[in-house]
Amino acid sequence: MLEIRNLHARIEEREILKGVNLVVPAGEVHAVMGRNGSGKSTLSYVLAGKEDYEVTEGEVLLDGVNILEMEPSERAAAGLFLAFQYPIEIPGVATMTFLKAAMNAQRKARGEGELSTPDFMRAVKDAGRDLHIDQDMLKRALNVGFSGGEKKRAEILQMALLKPKMCVLDETDSGLDIDALKVVSDGVNALRGPDRAMLVITHYQRLLNHIVPDVVHVFSDGRVVESGDKDLALQLEAKGYAGFDGATA
């Protein structure tokens, strides 16, 4: 599904990713954990195609195709989805309008016709039910005035509607209380399946109590330095990241 080969990236002449190697097969959920400044969020931005970052070496293959040669919109159409740590607000654009435009853009890229309004409304209602999303929230401008939990639920709703093949969640637990964390995690878990892979980026074990990963990777100084099963996250919670500083996978 996703294969990252020797990925190097920098911003303003400062190298942040220093040779990332990572494979996430279809049907699996992988977690990336690391201290602040290790490069975890930079990895998510580079995967999505954020223009501030310059890739100096390496490849990122999604189903065997190098997405680094694609524009961000093309990566999205190819099936990549990024859930942001801090979802942006878009004043003047109703959430429903945004969702319909996103869904139809994806359908157009696949050569499909636009959704009818009844089909779209039905899809949103079905996807939003378990995320506790009501119609009043959907009528508001995207993320404007949303609580932290509402912003994250809106992103998981987008993910449920767009049905991406590769989901990257950048610290999606940031700013969530315990109840909101469970709702968002349940929404993510409902999307797990044999044809979809997920990369969950987080600092803390608490998210992985709800979204149990198949593999955990430790990130340090711009690269993966250790990989293991879910018990590796428990070791990190108990002992911290100091033991992995300067290590090499």
C-alpha positions in Angstrom: 0.0 0.0 0.0 2.4 2.7 1.2 6.2 2.4 0.9 8.6 5.2 1.9 12.1 4.7 0.7 15.1 6.8 2.1 13.0 10.0 2.3 14.9 13.2 3.0 13.2 16.6 3.3 14.1 20.0 4.5 12.5 23.4 5.1 14.5 26.7 4.8 17.8 24.8 4.4 17.2 22.8 7.6 17.0 19.0 7.0 14.2 17.4 9.1 13.7 14.0 7.5 17.0 12.2 7.3 16.3 8.9 5.5 12.8 7.6 6.4 12.1 4.0 5.5 8.6 2.7 6.3 6.2 0.2 4.8 2.5 0.1 5.7 0.7 -2.8 4.0 -3.0 -2.8 3.1 -5.2 -3.7 6.0 -2.8 -2.6 8.7 -2.7 0.3 11.1 0.8 1.6 12.0 1.6 4.1 14.7 4.5 6.6 14.6 5.6 7.8 18.0 8.3 10.2 19.0 9.2 13.3 21.0 8.4 16.9 19.9 10.7 18.0 17.0 11.5 14.4 15.8 9.9 15.0 12.4 6.6 13.1 12.8 4.4 15.9 11.6 6.8 16.9 8.9 6.4 13.3 7.5 2.7 13.8 7.3 3.1 17.2 5.5 5.5 15.8 3.0 3.2 12.9 2.3 0.3 15.3 1.6 2.5 17.6 -0.5 2.7 20.7 1.6 4.7 23.2 -0.5 6.9 24.6 2.2 8.9 21.3 2.3 11.5 20.3 -0.2 12.2 16.6 -0.8 15.8 16.2 -1.6 16.0 12.4 -1.8 13.9 9.3 -1.8 10.5 8.0 -2.9 7.0 7.6 -1.6 5.1 4.8 -3.3 1.3 4.5 -3.0 0.3 1.2 -4.7 3.6 1.3 -6.6 3.2 4.9 -7.9 5.6 7.6 -6.7 3.2 10.3 -5.3 6.1 12.8 -4.8 5.6 13.6 -8.5 1.9 14.5 -7.9 0.2 17.7 -6.9 -1.6 17.6 -3.5 -5.0 17.3 -5.2 -3.7 14.4 -7.3 -2.5 12.6 -4.2 -5.9 13.0 -2.7 -7.6 11.6 -5.8 -5.1 8.7 -5.7 -6.5 7.8 -2.3 -4.3 9.6 0.3 -6.0 11.5 3.2 -4.4 13.6 5.9 -6.2 14.4 9.1 -4.6 17.5 10.5 -3.4 18.1 14.1 -5.0 21.5 13.9 -7.8 21.6 11.2 -8.0 25.0 9.5 -11.0 27.2 9.6 -12.6 28.3 6.3 -15.0 31.2 6.9 -17.8 31.6 4.5 -17.8 28.0 3.3 -20.5 25.8 4.8 -19.4 22.4 6.0 -22.0 20.7 3.8 -20.8 22.7 0.8 -17.2 21.7 1.4 -18.1 18.0 1.9 -20.1 17.8 -1.3 -17.4 19.6 -3.3 -14.8 17.2 -2.0 -16.8 14.1 -2.7 -17.7 15.3 -6.3 -14.0 16.2 -7.0 -13.0 12.7 -6.0 -15.8 11.2 -8.1 -14.7 13.3 -11.1 -11.1 12.2 -10.8 -12.4 8.6 -11.0 -14.5 9.3 -14.0 -17.8 9.1 -12.1 -20.8 11.4 -12.2 -21.7 13.9 -9.4 -23.8 12.7 -6.5 -27.4 13.7 -6.5 -28.5 15.8 -3.5 -30.6 13.0 -1.9 -27.7 10.5 -2.2 -25.3 13.0 -0.7 -27.6 13.9 2.2 -28.1 10.2 2.9 -24.4 9.5 2.8 -23.6 12.3 5.3 -26.4 11.3 7.6 -25.3 7.7 7.7 -21.6 8.6 8.2 -22.3 11.2 10.8 -24.6 9.2 13.0 -21.9 7.4 15.0 -19.8 10.5 15.2 -22.5 12.4 17.0 -22.6 15.0 14.2 -25.9 16.9 13.9 -27.3 19.0 11.1 -26.7 22.3 12.9 -23.0 21.6 13.0 -23.0 20.9 9.3 -24.6 24.2 8.4 -21.9 26.2 10.1 -18.8 27.4 8.2 -16.1 24.7 8.1 -14.4 24.4 11.6 -15.4 28.1 12.4 -16.3 28.2 16.1 -16.0 24.4 16.4 -14.6 22.9 19.6 -11.6 20.7 19.3 -13.7 17.6 19.4 -16.1 18.9 16.7 -13.1 19.7 14.4 -11.7 16.2 14.7 -15.2 14.6 14.2 -15.6 16.7 11.1 -12.3 15.3 9.8 -13.2 11.7 10.5 -16.6 12.4 8.7 -14.6 13.6 5.7 -12.5 10.4 5.8 -15.7 8.3 6.1 -17.3 10.0 3.1 -14.2 10.0 0.8 -13.2 6.4 1.6 -9.4 6.9 1.0 -7.1 3.9 0.7 -4.3 5.5 2.8 -5.2 7.5 5.9 -2.6 9.6 7.7 -3.7 10.9 11.1 -1.4 13.6 12.5 -1.9 13.7 16.3 -5.6 13.4 15.9 -5.9 13.1 19.7 -4.6 16.6 20.2 -7.1 18.8 22.1 -9.6 16.0 22.8 -11.1 15.1 26.1 -11.7 11.5 27.1 -15.3 11.4 25.6 -14.3 13.0 22.4 -11.3 10.8 22.0 -13.5 7.7 22.3 -16.0 9.0 19.7 -13.2 9.9 17.2 -11.4 6.6 17.8 -14.6 4.6 17.3 -15.0 6.5 14.0 -11.5 5.6 12.9 -11.9 2.0 13.9 -15.1 1.7 11.9 -13.0 2.5 8.8 -10.4 -0.2 9.3 -10.5 -2.8 6.6 -8.5 -5.1 4.3 -8.3 -2.5 1.5 -7.3 0.5 3.6 -4.1 1.3 5.5 -3.6 3.9 8.3 -0.6 5.7 9.7 -1.4 7.2 13.1 1.1 9.8 14.4 0.9 10.5 18.1 2.9 11.3 21.2 0.9 9.3 23.7 -0.1 5.8 24.4 -3.7 6.9 25.4 -4.8 7.1 21.7 -3.4 3.6 21.0 -5.6 2.2 23.8 -8.5 3.0 21.5 -6.9 2.6 18.1 -4.8 -0.5 18.6 -1.9 -0.6 16.0 -0.5 -3.6 14.3 3.0 -2.1 14.3 4.6 0.8 16.3 7.5 2.8 14.9 9.7 5.0 17.0 10.8 8.3 15.3 13.9 10.1 16.4 15.9 12.8 14.6 14.1 12.5 11.3 14.1 8.7 10.9 12.6 5.5 12.2 14.9 4.0 14.8 12.9 1.1 16.1 9.8 -0.9 15.1 7.7 -3.4 17.0 4.3 -4.6 18.0 1.8 -2.7 20.2 3.8 -3.5 23.3 6.5 -1.1 22.1 4.1 1.8 22.8 3.7 0.6 26.4 7.5 0.6 26.8 7.7 4.2 25.5 5.0 5.2 28.0 6.9 3.7 30.8 10.5 4.6 29.9 10.2 7.6 27.5 12.2 8.3 24.4 15.6 8.8 25.8 16.7 5.2 25.2 16.1 5.7 21.4 18.1 8.9 20.9 20.8 8.3 18.4 19.6 4.8 17.6 19.4 3.5 14.1 16.7 1.0 12.8 
